[in-house]
Amino acid sequence: MTRTGEPSIAELMAQLAANAAEIAALKAEKEALSQRVVKLEEELALAKLHRFAPRSEKHIDRLFNEAEEAAVEDGSEAGDVVELPDTGLPAVEGQTGKKRGRRPLPEDLPRERVEYDLPDDQKSCPCCQGQMHRMGEAVTEQLHIEVKAKVLQNVRFKYACRHCDRTGINTPVVIAPMPTQPLPGSIATASTLAFALVHKYVDGTPLYRVAQTFERAGVPISRGALAHWVIGSSEKHLHRIYDALKLRLRSQPLIHGDETTVQVLKEKDKEATSTSYMWAYRSGEDSDQPIVLLDYQPGRGQIHPQTFLGDYRGILVSDGYTAWRTLHGATHVGCMAHSRRRFVEALKARKNGGGPPEQALRFFEQLYRIERQAREIKPDAGETQAACIRRF
């Protein structure tokens, strides 16, 4: 400090340096807080999207007006109206456009001829009253589906020896055998089981609705009975198909794997609110034998993919979850759809869009375009599709 009591130049310089350091620290803190606010705002926007935003996928099974929408998209059945009789007036030319014809009914379907003839009192000529002769016929075809339920009475003839019976010799009664039934003791035949299984797993119909279908046909079958049919068919027969598909899947060069949560309301030693997992395995898109298998497990541990895939040595496509990485014999490849989804979420969460997420999505778009072009290339004579893609 100087003689006059004022700070010296050195002191002022030190104070200036201290102020500059404090300002720099405050700026750094402000920048960190600003980045923190942006991050929290993006997380909040993403959470709102997950909870409230509509999904882009169309759920066909939830459409209330599915018939109306499908009719607008496909007008091929617009000709399914009764043709009006000729009025004698000149025809009005309508707008010419793309003609849509109905696809013909399959030739291998059986044909049943239904004939319609004029009454005898209408076979006279309206001009001369003479008898008209039949000069031809007009044939139209309609698809007729008839669902019938019938009862098979399995009659097994029994045989006994009368000679031994008269002489007091005890001989057994011989009964004609029946073919082995899919579910012994059940009233369901193989076709009935197939009917229930197709409705349940192919058409996605809940068992209570399948029971209603039987009820409308006049056959009261309870939901519990249908459940026993489904479980019995799986335990006695369908597991063989599953095991065969599993062996065939593990022999393929590429497998996709993923796991998703599922809640089971009634399971031994588990609460209804606990989380279980459905592990999904499927073959590659270009596989000659497309296979999709589901494996229900109570947890998400590494033991489950290890048990299912064993010592698989091919390419395994997954989302990178650590349980998949424990399959050391496989060649691990990341799933592009899972990766792209993260950039889509990041782009939605940004206020102004653009930036690295948009650049990444453009890169994915280029990759998908290359894949589409590769699929459209036809292999040369004697060349496999894989070799054709490598050449591409």
Stockholm file with secondary structure:
# STOCKHOLM 1.0

chainA/1-392         MTRTGEPSIAELMAQLAANAAEIAALKAEKEALSQRVVKLEEELALAKLHRFAPRSEKHIDRLFNEAEEAAVEDGSEAGDVVELPDTGLPAVEGQTGKKRGRRPLPEDLPRERVEYDLPDDQKSCPCCQGQMHRMGEAVTEQLHIEVKAKVLQNVRFKYACRHCDRTGINTPVVIAPMPTQPLPGSIATASTLAFALVHKYVDGTPLYRVAQTFERAGVPISRGALAHWVIGSSEKHLHRIYDALKLRLRSQPLIHGDETTVQVLKEKDKEATSTSYMWAYRSGEDSDQPIVLLDYQPGRGQIHPQTFLGDYRGILVSDGYTAWRTLHGATHVGCMAHSRRRFVEALKARKNGGGPPEQALRFFEQLYRIERQAREIKPDAGETQAACIRRF
#=GR chainA/1-392 SS CCTTSCCCHHHHHHHHHHHHHHHHHHHHHHHHHHHHHHHHHHHHHHHHHHHHSCCSSCCGGGCTTHHHHHHHHCCTTTTCSCCCCCCSSCCCCCCCCCCCCCCCCCTTSCCCCCCCCCCGGGCBCTTTCCBCCCCCCCCCCCCCCCCCCCCCCCCCCEECCHHHHHTTCCCCCEECCCCCCSSTTCSCCHHHHHHHHIIIIISCCCHHHHHHHHHHTTCCCCHHHHHHHHHHHIIIIIHHHHHHHHHHHHTSSEEEEEEEEECCSSBTTBCTTSCEEEEEEEECTTCSSCCEEEEEESSCCTHHHHHHHTTCCSEEEECCCHHHHTCTTSEEEECHHHHHHHHHHHHHHCSSCCHHHHHHHHHHHHHHHHHHHHHHCCCCTTCCHHHHHHHC
#=GC SS_cons         CCTTSCCCHHHHHHHHHHHHHHHHHHHHHHHHHHHHHHHHHHHHHHHHHHHHSCCSSCCGGGCTTHHHHHHHHCCTTTTCSCCCCCCSSCCCCCCCCCCCCCCCCCTTSCCCCCCCCCCGGGCBCTTTCCBCCCCCCCCCCCCCCCCCCCCCCCCCCEECCHHHHHTTCCCCCEECCCCCCSSTTCSCCHHHHHHHHIIIIISCCCHHHHHHHHHHTTCCCCHHHHHHHHHHHIIIIIHHHHHHHHHHHHTSSEEEEEEEEECCSSBTTBCTTSCEEEEEEEECTTCSSCCEEEEEESSCCTHHHHHHHTTCCSEEEECCCHHHHTCTTSEEEECHHHHHHHHHHHHHHCSSCCHHHHHHHHHHHHHHHHHHHHHHCCCCTTCCHHHHHHHC
//
